[in-house]
Amino acid sequence: MRKAAGTKRGKASKPRLAPAGKRIELPAGCTLRDAAALKALLVGSACTGDAVTVAGGAVTRIDTAGLQLLAAFALHERSAGRPLQWHSASAELRAASARIGLSALLQLPPGDAA
């Protein structure tokens, strides 16, 4: 019996826009492997003209590629007059942004000490 199209198991979770409002839920993995899907979501959200809130509490893996996309998105939002709003940020997201000097740019919400 064949599986229905689009029902693959074992794939990394993709970033998704929550149905209610403009809230981006970042996946556990925000790495180079996930960059295309993350970029598509961020670009699509930025074009709406509405404020966007990012929930980054589930992030457990993030690399420079993921941080660069988030930094570009933050700069784009600010240039459009919309400050980037965060709902949450995991310890890994905060630590990685601090390691490469993006904490001030991303303006992540405070969390427990890592």
Stockholm file with secondary structure:
# STOCKHOLM 1.0

chainA/1-114         MRKAAGTKRGKASKPRLAPAGKRIELPAGCTLRDAAALKALLVGSACTGDAVTVAGGAVTRIDTAGLQLLAAFALHERSAGRPLQWHSASAELRAASARIGLSALLQLPPGDAA
#=GR chainA/1-114 SS CCCCTTCCSSCCCCCEECSSSSEEECCSEESGGGHHHHHHHHHHHHTTCSCCEEEETTCCEECHHHHHHHHHHHHHHHHTTCCCEEEEECHHHHHHHHHTTCHHHHTCCCCSCC
#=GC SS_cons         CCCCTTCCSSCCCCCEECSSSSEEECCSEESGGGHHHHHHHHHHHHTTCSCCEEEETTCCEECHHHHHHHHHHHHHHHHTTCCCEEEEECHHHHHHHHHTTCHHHHTCCCCSCC
//
